[in-house]
Structure formats: structure tokens, C-alpha cells
Amino acid sequence: MDYTIEQVNSTIEKASVIFSPNSYMGRKLAILKNLRDQMASEDYSLSSAQVNFLGNLMEAFSEEEMEKAQSWSEKWNTDEKIRLRGDIISK
């Protein structure tokens, strides 16, 4: 599927609220921003591999995936039992 800059911008805006820049998904978001900047450049077009990767990133940041991440984030922040289990597992 071909994505427009507007679609990519919308995805970036939504994902920026959910994901920390230093997280795994935050780093993927940084790559998505870079690809968006390259799409906007008149002097540069994306290669076929970059277009494929853009598609993969857009799927990773789909509405459904971002809803799952938001739900998990809210659950983590409000459920002390889950945080305690996470702390125990991490040790």
C-alpha cells in the first residue's frame, strides 16, 4: 500500500504521545520520521526497500497496535500487582 505524507504524519502524531523516544518503539518511530522527511524531500525518493520498510512501520503503528500499547501502558500505571510481578520477573 502506498502511504501519503499526511497519513504518515497522523501516525507519527498519535504514536509520539504513546511511546517514549528511548523505547524500542520510540526508536522505530524515529526511523518513521526519517522516512517521512525523505518522502517530503523533492530531491530524494524512497527506494523499493525503504517503501517496503515504511509499510512495515505503518503496520507496527496501526490503530489497533497503538490501542494495545495504550491499554497496556494504562494497565501498567494503575495495576500495582502487575508492576510487582514485573519487578520480580526482572530480577
N, C-alpha and C positions, 0 to 999 in steps of 0.2 A: 504494500500500500504506500502511496506517496503522501507525505505529510506536508502541510503548509507551515510557514513560519508562525502563523497565528496559532495553529494547533500546538506546535512545539512550545511557544511562549505560554500558552494556557497551562500546559502540563508542567512547565518549569515553575510557574507561579504557585500552583497547588502543591507540588512536591517540596518546594522551598519551605513551606510552612510546617511540613511534617518531618522532614529529615534533617538531621544535623549535618553541617558541612564536613565534619570529620568522620562520619559514619560510612559504612560500606556503600549504602545507597546515596549518601551525600557526595561521595566521590564519583559515582555513576552519574549523578546529576550534574556535576562539574563537566563531565565529558559531553553530556547532552547540551549544555550551554555552549561548549566549544563548537560542537557540530552546528548548532543554531547560528552561531556567529559566522561560520563558514558558509552556511546556506545564504545568509544575508549579504555576503560579500559578492560584489559584481565581478571581481577579478578571480574568483575561485568557485569551482563547483565540486560537489562531493563525488568521490569515486563510487563504483558499484559496491565495494566492500563497506564503505562508510554509510551508504544508503541502507544496506542490509543491517548494519550495526545500529543505525538510527531507528530502524523498525524494531529491533530487539529492545532497545532502550525504551521506546514508546510503549511497548507491551509491558515492560517491567514497571513502568509508571502509569499503567492503566488505572481507570477509575476504581475498578474492583480491587486491584493490588494496593492502591493508596488507602481505600476504605479499610482493608485488612490491617494495614500498618497503623492507621489512626486508631482503630479499635484496640489493637494490641498495646499501643502507647498509653491509651486511656486506662486500660485494664492494669497495666504495669504501675501506673502512677496512683491508682486507687486501691489496689488489692495488696495488702501487706503480706498475705500468705504467699502470693506468687513471688514477691520480691525476696522473701525469706528463703523460699525454695531455690530461687536463682542464686542467692548468696551461698547457700550450702553446696549447690552443684558446682559453682565456680571455684570452690576451694579444693 
